[in-house]
Amino acid sequence: MDRRTIYALLLCLAVFAVFTGLQARYMRKPQPKLVPTTTDTVPGETPAPVAPLTPVPGAIRPVTSLAVAEVASRSVVLETPLYRATFSNIGARLQSVELKRYAAAWGASQYADRPGHRPKRGHEVPEGDRVSLAGEPAFALDLGEGTAFRSLAATPFAVAESTTAAGTVGAVTFTARDSSGLEVRQTWQVDPASYRLDLEVAVAGAPADIRDWSLTTRSWALVNDANVDQEARSVRAIGLLGKNLHRDGAQGLVGKPERLREGAAHWAGVQTHYFLGLVAPVGAEGRAVVSRGGSHIVTADEIARLPNGAKPSQPVAEGTLIMPAPASGAQRFAVYFGPSDYFSLAKLSGAGKPGSLQLERAVDLGANWLLPFSYPLLQLLRLLDSWVRNFGIAIFLLATLVRVVLHPLNMSSMKSMRALQKLQPEMDRIREKLKNKPEAMNAAVMALYKENKVNPAGGCLPMVLQMPLFFALYAVLFNAIDLRQAPFFAWVHDLSAPDHLFTVAGFPIRLLPIIMAGTGFLQQKLTPTPPQQATTMYLMNFFMLFVFYGLPSGLVFYWTVMNLYTSLQQWLAIRGEHGVVVPVGAGSARAKP
């Protein structure tokens, strides 16, 4: 694979990005929904009397004997050192999960404008500036599926809280029943050491047509990261069926029927660039996952926090796990709302052990064939950061190690390419002389290669061998949450977002992509190129500046370092050149016309 092929692939990526951006702009907006008002919970409060339900087989929304407006709605909070989960007693919905140790880019103190004031990684973030995964609601349990689907969204639930020895609420149980004997009970319990919530569901007396449960996770407003457009392209509904991982972009689902996939479902959920919402059955399997897409109408509060020019609607995704209702007893689920951190999820899931939840597979580190490269590279990057305490320096060291390991292959490739370039005039002469005798022409060209000890595949093969590593590095640097809001130096405060030096007439000036383009021109200067291709290659450097101008600064910095090392290797290859071209007939091998 030559350099022009690589550029062509990057061009395709750019065209795809433009297409998805236009698609997001003209997404169809959903009809507005009524959301019940909630009030603060009072720990230890006596549960409200159970409100009866009147089941209507096949109905989308149940009819209650007591109107929702007449039932006092309330919120219930489960809190740990890592998060604050807020529930509503109407529908027993999980409304939001606030992550205490992750700062939102667009918060009350406007960290996007003052990134140097962010709390250090791992420290608690002030209220109002935390990442909030609030998805209208973020998680919901309903009965049935398809034509038998019965929503519990308007159902008032009785609330019973359980406190821990420390006096905090450690578990909450929501219960609703009707006069026919139908009873729905949900018990939520916190895990103080992780972002996992344990959910136990028990349904008794369900009508005969209710054979499944629908557990739906919904994505959240995009106010958590600096690059809103990039985050919008990352909103997806995801699910793991058997060994197959499915990701459905929200923008591609808008205005289309839901996607139902049947099989042994391990989990379902949604994800944005750096955060996940997942639900997985414990000790059992679902029978299907469903993906849906829609739009979130940005509220006045969100508009005030977002940058100027923010779109009035944002893509949202819904991922539903269809779970067969057990014949008797309760079913447990693991519900995860938190960072897209591969190693934390692998530990939480019990990766490699029997009965593993496999939640770590939701982390996007490239296609399956890249994962054997991506995981070690991410682990190495984190190890380097643990030594130098700066992910920018860790990226530099990682690029250096990659170049050192691949140096023999790179030098072999460069020398072969330069040798082929030196042979080009002689090959052109042979082709012109023997243009009417293809067999003799091929024999003469092969003889020229042999006499000059040049392998025609020597320039391409080493590059092909490096491609999996290149794509794995791209996936790691683009998606690793470790780089989110990680400062480097000076004006580079966030390696997961484009750098921003200053603004001229509303246009952001980014220095790192300009430096990267400069290193690209240096590399091109040291790479002998036929005159007819030189102009095209220089124009490609301008195109690369355009492509990388809006990419995360960590990725741009990595590419800059690699350009510098490539230039150094080109210089070493030039210094090591010797000898002249041996024409056909000067050696032992000859091809007669």
N, C-alpha and C positions, 0 to 999 in steps of 0.2 A: 504494500500500500504506500504510494508516494505522497508527498506533501500536498499536491493538488487534490488528491482524493480526500485527505483530512479536511482541507478547507471546504470542499464540497459538502462534506458531512456537517460541518459547522454552519454552512449556509442553509442547509435544510432545517437545522435546529432553529435558526433565526426566523425563517419563514413560518415555522410552526408556532413560534412565540407570538409573531404578529397576528397570525390567524386566530389563536386562542384569545388574544387581547380584544380583537374585533368581536369575537363571539360573545365575550363577557359583556361588552358594551351594549349589545342589542338583545340581551336575555329578556325573555318574557317575565314580567313581574307577577307574583302570586296575589291572590285576593287577601286583604288584610284579615287578621284573626283577632278574636277577643281574648285577652289574657286576664284571668282573675287577679284581683289585687291581693297582695299578701301583707301580713303584719308580722312583727317580730315574735319569736317564740319566748315562752316563759318556762325555763327549766323546772321540771317537777310539777307542771300544771296538770290537773286532773283531766284525763281524756274526755273529749266531748262524746255525747251519746251517739251510738251508731245510727247513721241515716239509712233507711231501707232503700233497696233498689228494686225496680221492676224489670226483669230481664225480657228483652225483645229479641228472639232468635233472628239472626241475620241482620240486625240493625247496626248502623255504623256508630251511632251514639245512643247510649241507654236513656230511658225515660226514668227520672227519679221522682219519688213521691214528694220530695221536698226540693223546691227550685234552688239552683246553685246560688242565686243572688241572696237567698234567705239564710244560707249557711255561712257562718263566720269562717272566712279563710284565714289560715295562719301559716307561718313558715317554721320549719324545724331545722336546726343547725347541728351538724356533726363536725367537730373541729379537732385537728391534730396539729403538731408542730409544722407539718408540711402543707396542709390545705384546710379549707373551710368549705364544706358541702352544704348547700341549702336546698331543702325540700319544701314542697307545698302539700298540704293535706288534701287539696282538691286534685284528685287523680293520683295521689301518691307519687307525684313527679319529682325527679331530681332536676331542679331548676338551673343550678350553676355549681361549678367547682372553682374556687379561687385558690391559686397556687401562691403560697406565701413567699417562696424563695425565687420567684421568677418575675422580673420587671417587664411590664408592658411598655412598648415604645411610645404609645400614645396615651399616657396617663395624666393624672392631675398635675404633676410637676413637669410634664412635657420633656421626658428624657430624650426624645428625638432631637430636641433643640439644645439640650444640655446633657449630652451622653456621658460627659466626664463625671457627673454627679450620681451615676447609678451606684447602688450598693454593690459591694464585692460579691463575687460568685459564692453561693451557698449561704449568704446572709439574708435575714428577713427583710422584705421590701415593705415600705409604709403602705397603709391602706389607701386605696385610690390609684395606686401605681402598679398593682399586682396583675399578673396574667389571670384573666377570668374566662373560663370555658362555659359560657352561658348560651344554651342553644334552643330556647323557646319551646319545650324544655330540652335539656341536654340528654335526658334519658327517660324512657317511659315503658311501662309494662301494660299490655292490652291482651285481651282474650281473643282466640280464634285467628283466622287468616283467610284472605280472599273474600269470598261472599259471606263467610261466617264470621268475619272480623267484627269485634265489638269493642269500641273504644271505652276506656275508663277515664277519659280526660275530664269529664264533668262530674265524676263520682266523688262525693265527700267521704273521706276516710277518718275513722277514729285514730287517735295518736296515743301511743304509750312509749315513754322514754325510759331508758335504763342508764343509770349513772355508774361511773367507775369509782374506785377507791379514792381517786383524787378529786372527786366531786364533779367531773365533767361528764357530758352525755356521751356514752360509748356505743349505744345502740338505740334504734328506734323501730317500733313496729306499727305499721299501718294496717287497719282492718276495716273491711266493709262487708255487709251481708244483706240479703233481702229476705222477704217473707217466704219465698219458695225454698229456701235452704242454701242458696248460692252464697259462698263465703270466699273472699279473696284476702289473703294475708301476705304482707311483705315485711320482712325483717332485715334491716340494714345494720351492719356492724363495721366499725372502723378498724384499720390496721395502722397503728401509730407509726410504724417504721417504714411504710411505703405509701404509694399513691393508690393502693388497691382498697376497694370497698367490697365487703362480702354481703351478698344478697341471698336470702332464702325465701322462696315463694311456695305457698301452699294454696291450692284452690280446691274447694269441696262443693259438691252439689251442682256442678256445671251442667248445662243442657247437653244433650247428646251430640249436637252439631259443633260443640266447642271441643275440638281435639288437639288444638295447638295453642301455644302462647306466642305473642309477638313482642320481642324486646328490641326497642328502637333507640339508637343513638343518633343525635343530631349535632352537626357542627355549629360553630359559634361565630359571632361577629369578628371581623378581621381588624382588630384594634391592638393586636399584641405585638406585631413586628413592624419594623420601619418600612420595609418594601411591601406595600399593600398589594400592588399588582402581581408581584412574584408569589405572595402568599395566596392570592386568589387562584392562581394557576395550580396550586398544590392541594386545593380542597378536594378530597376524594372520599367515596364510600369504599370500604375495604372488607374483605372476608376471606377466610381460609377454609376451603373444602378439600378434605383429603390432604394431598400434597400440593394442591394448586392454590396459589395466592392470586386473588382478583382485586384490581384497583380500577375504580370507575370515576373519572373526573367529573366533578359537579357540573362544570360548564357543558360537558357532552351529554348530560342527562336532562338538562332543562328542556321542557316542552316535549319530552319523549316518555313513552310508557316505562314503568319501573322494570328493572331487570331482575328476574327471579332465577336463581341457580340452585338446583337441588343436589343433595349429596350429603356426605358426612361432614357437617359443619362444626369446626372447632371454635370459631369465634366470628364476630361481625362487629363493625364499628365505622368510625370516620377518622380522618386525619387532616391536619393542615401541615405546613412545612415542618414545624417543630413540636407539635403536640398531637396527642391521640385520645380518642374515646373508644373503648372496647368493652364488649361483654362476652364472656366465655362460660359455658356450662362446666361445672366441676364433676368429674366422674361420669360424664354422659356426653352425647353428641346431639347437636341440632340436626334438622333434616333439610334446611335450606337457608339461604341468605338472600336478602332483597336490597337493591340499590335504588335510590331515588335522588333527584336533584331539584333545586328550586332557587328562589331568590330571597334574600333578607333585605327588607327596606330599612335603610340606615336611619336611626333615630336622631332627633335633634341633639341629644347629648353626645352621641357618637360623631356626628358631623362637627361639633365644636372641638372634639379631640383629634380628629383626623386632619391630615395636611390639606392645604388648599387644592381644589380640583378633584377631591375624592368623589367617586361615583356614588349616585344615590341608592344603588342596590348592589348587593354582593352575592356571589354564589354560595349556596349551602348544599350540604349532602346529608342524606339519611341512610344509615345502614341498619337493617333489621335482621335479627336472628330469629328464625322460625323454629320453635322448640316443641317437640311432641309432649303433650301433657302426661305426666306419669300416672299410672293406674291408681296409685295411692301414695301418701306421704308427701314430703317436700322435696324441692329441687334447689340445689345451691348454684350460685353463679359468682364469678369474679368480675367485678366492674372496675375498669381502670380509666381514670382521667388524669393525665399528667404528661411529662416530657417524653419525647420520642428518643429515649436513651436505650441503646441496644443492650448494653451490659447490665443495666439495672433491671430491664425487662426479662433478660435471660435468667437472672438470679431469682426474680419473682416468680417466673413460670416453672422453675425447676428444670431448666434446659438440660437435655441429656439423660433425664431420669424417666422411668415409666410414669405415664399419666401427665407428662408435661403439657402445660397450656399452650405453649408455642407462641406466646404473645410477642416475643422478640422478632418474629418474622414480619411484623407490621412495620418495622423500621426500614425505610427505603435506602438501601445501600447498593442499589444497582440490580441488574437482572440476576437470576439464579446462578448463571455460569460465572458471574463476577464475584460472588460472595466469598469463595475461597481466597480471593485477593483483598476484598474490601475489609473483612473482619481483622486480619492481621495488620493492615495498614492503619485502621482506626486505633487498634490497640497500641501500635507503635507511636502514633501521633500523641496519644494520651500519655504514654510513658515519657516521651520527650518533653511534653509540657510539665509533667511532674518534676522534671529536673530543672528546667529553665524558667518555669512559672510565667511563660508568655507563649501563647499559641502562634503568634507571628514568627517568633524565633523557632518554634517547633516546626512550623511549615518549612522554613529555610533549611533546617537540619534534615527534615524528611526528604526534601528535594535533593539535598546534597547526597544523602545515603542512596537514594534511587539512582542518581547519576553515577556514583561510584560503582554500584553493583552492575549497572548496565554499560559501564564505560567500554569494556571490550567489544560488546555488540555494536554500540554506537560508532566506535572508531572503525570497526570492520565495515559497517554500512557506509560511512562517509568516504572511506578510501575506495570502496568499490564504485560508489557513485561518481567520484572524481575521476577514477580510471575510465569509466564508461564515457564521461564527458570528453576526456582526452582522445578516446577512440572514435568519437562521433564523426569528425571530418573524414577519417579513413573509411568508416562504415558507409557514409554518404557516397564516397567515391565508388565503393564496391557496388552499392545498390544501383547507382546510375549506370555503371559499366555493364552490369548483368541484369538489368531490369526485365529483359525478355527471357531470362533463364532462371526461374525461381529456385530450382534445386541447386544449381551451381552457386547462386547468390547466397543461399543459406549455408552451404558448405564453406564458402569463403569467409562469411561472417563468423562461423564457429571456429574456423582456423585462426582468425584474427584474435578471438578471445583466448584460444589456447596458447598461441605464441606470446601473448602478453600476460598470461596467467591471471585472467580476469574472469570471475564468475558472474554471468549476467543477472543471476538472482541474488547476488551478494548484497546489493543495495536495498532490496525490498524485504527480503526474508527477516533480517534483524528487526526491522520496523514492525512487521507483522507479529513477531514474538513479543514485542513490547506493548501492543495495543491493549490486551486485557488489563495490564497494570495501569496504563494511561486512563482507561475508562473507569477503573476502580478508584483511582485517585480523584478523578472528577466527582464521582458519586459521593465519596467520603467528604471532600472539602465543600461540596454544595449542600449536603444534607445533614452533616453531623451537628447535633445540638450543642456540642462542646464549643463550637465557634460562635454560637449565638451571643451577641453583645460582648464578645471577647475583645478587649482592647489590644492594640499593637504598640503604636508609638505616635506621638505628635497628634495629628488630626485624624488618624485612623483609630476610631473608638469602637468599631464593631466590625469584626472580620466576616460576619454573615451578611452584611449590607454593603452597598457601594460606598466608597469613601466620598467625602464632601469637603472641599477646601473652602470655597466661597461660591456665591451666586452672582451672575451677571445678567441683568435684564430677565430674571426668572429662570435662567438656564444654569444648572449646577456645574461647577468646574471640578472635575475629578482628576487628581494628579496621577494616581497609580495607573489607570489605563493609558495615559499619555506616556508615562515612563515605559510601560510595557510595549507600546507601539515603537518607541525609540529603540528598545532592545531588539525588536523584530527587524527594524531597518539595519541595525548593526549585524545581526545574523545574516540577513540577505546580502549585505555588502561583502561578507566573508564567504559567501556561497557562490561559486562560479555558476552563472546562468547564461544560456544562449541568449543573444541579443533580442531575438524575437519574443522571448518569454520574460525578459527583465521587467518591462513596463507592467505586464500583468501581475507579476509577483509583488512589485511595489504597491500596486493598487490593492492587492489582497491584504497588505499590512494595514492600509487605511480601513478596509472592511473589518479586519479583526479589531481595530480600535472601536468601530461602531458596535460590534457584537459584544465586546467585553465592557463597554461603557456603563452598562446597567447591572453587571454581574457582581456578586459578593466580592469584597476586597480581598478576602483570603484566597479565593480562586485566582484573582487577577495577580496577586503577589506571587503565588506559586508559578503561574505561567511566565511571569517576568524573570524569576530566578532560573527557570528551565531555559528560557531564551538566552540568558547570559552564559549558562553552562554549555549550551549548544554552540554559541559563538566561540567559546574557548576551545571546544573540541574541533571546530572547523579550523581554527588557527593552528592547532596542533597537527591536524591532518595536512594542512598546507606545508608546514615546516618539514613534515616527514616525507614529502614527495621526492621521487628521484626517478631517473630513467626517461627514455623517450619511447614513443610508440613504435612497435616493430610491425612493419607492413606485412601483408600476406606475401609469402614467398621468401622472406628473409630467414625463416627458420626451417624446421624439418617438415612442418605441415604445409601443404600447398593445395590450392583448389584451382583446377584448370577451367577456363571459360569454354 
